Amino acid sequence: MAKDYDVVILGGGTGGYVAAIRASQLGLKTAIVEKNKMGGTCLHAGCIPTKALLRSAEVYVQSKKALDFGVEVNDVKIDFERVQQRKATVVDKLYKGVQHLMKKGKIDVYDGFGRILGPSIFSPMPGTISVEMNDGTENEMLVPQNVIIATGSRPRTLDGLKVDGKKVFTSDEFLTIEKLPKSAIIIGGGVIGVEWASMLTDFDVEVTIIELGDRLLPTEDAAISAEMLKSLKKRGVNVHFNVKLDPSAIDTKENVSLQVNDETISAEALLLSVGRVANTSNIGLENTEIELEKGYISVNEHFQTKERHIYAIGDVIGGMQLAHVASHEGIRAVEHIAGQNSIPLHYANIARGVYSNPEVASVGLTEEQAKNNGYKVVTTTFPFKAIGKAIVYGETAGFVKVVADESSNDVVGVHLIGPHATDLISEAALGLFLNASPWEVGQMVHLHPSLSEIIGEAALAIEGKAIHF
């Protein structure tokens, strides 16, 4: 028998389950369809497990430096089996938390694969959801007034190169390895590639990054990219730029080998980090008027597709492809369904981060983007080495860079590389949200000693008023 809902959400990842919670808060009868586990890629194959591994790598590195702090630690070793066990424990705890939130919100969860049907006996409009249940029981038919597509994305692969989970991996397979390789080649120097390179080199793996472009972290400010390259090379990571790669020529018979210019590079493992692909296949889009652009679902400012009762959020619509972005897209989609006037989502004010060592975080425009947008750009940088708490921590590498518009005196971008950058960036994001001037940010009295003092100092530096540098 068909079941009626106000909202049915396809996909239980961060965007989907947050949308479901907000729908429940607004009194909408809500269901969510998830083929794997609630929490999606972020919880099970992305944000959380990678950060758990990065934390273990960080503790290992800190332990080796313990004597610098007057603490003697003998025979520091990596027990990778326990590293993986801790990762699984962290993920499971959060997974149980998401399950609890679904029960708390009285949200119906269907364990299966959902497909959108066209006009049928259930509804004259496209949007009825047929759920192929994981347990093999008869398909469930869900008849919603509104649908939210939140099916996420998957790692992109390269034609001519087979991912076997033994020598060639995407991040999905690499998260489940039982033993660290002695050496690894990473194809791609973007966010995911840099995080894995940082983690693996901290775990004493010999790492080589193969980048098809001319710098690491190409979406970040050029100064941040240069500092990250400096840090990775100092720690022994080999990096090759502007590589013309023929995936079919990569040899995987023994180790993994490939040609870079006139050099043969070999390693035990190869990790593909070349972006992600939207999950739009086989979900019934052909039964609707929904349009795709470059593989992503086209939506308006309210996240409506061409079928106005069908919305789409998260990785499946492209854009920033970040978990926190998907969450807020989901909230706004649901609020639009409920007839509320929510604040539009301004992507320029949303922070992004790289959880490497050192961390990177930024919000707003890079210097190059600001110039291309016609701003009269003024910039300044302030180093962590001038911040007392950074010296206390023994982590003085890195800086903050502020990009401002001289004409309006507005901050238009803030870029951090250094300790706890991802924790510090929210202050800058709030400043951009409120159209703060450098003077206003600088007038805030920051706790001393704290790493956050660097934000205030950098803002003051725009007008030549920095105190400690």
Disulfide bonds with the S-S distance in Angstrom:
Cys42-Cys47 2.41
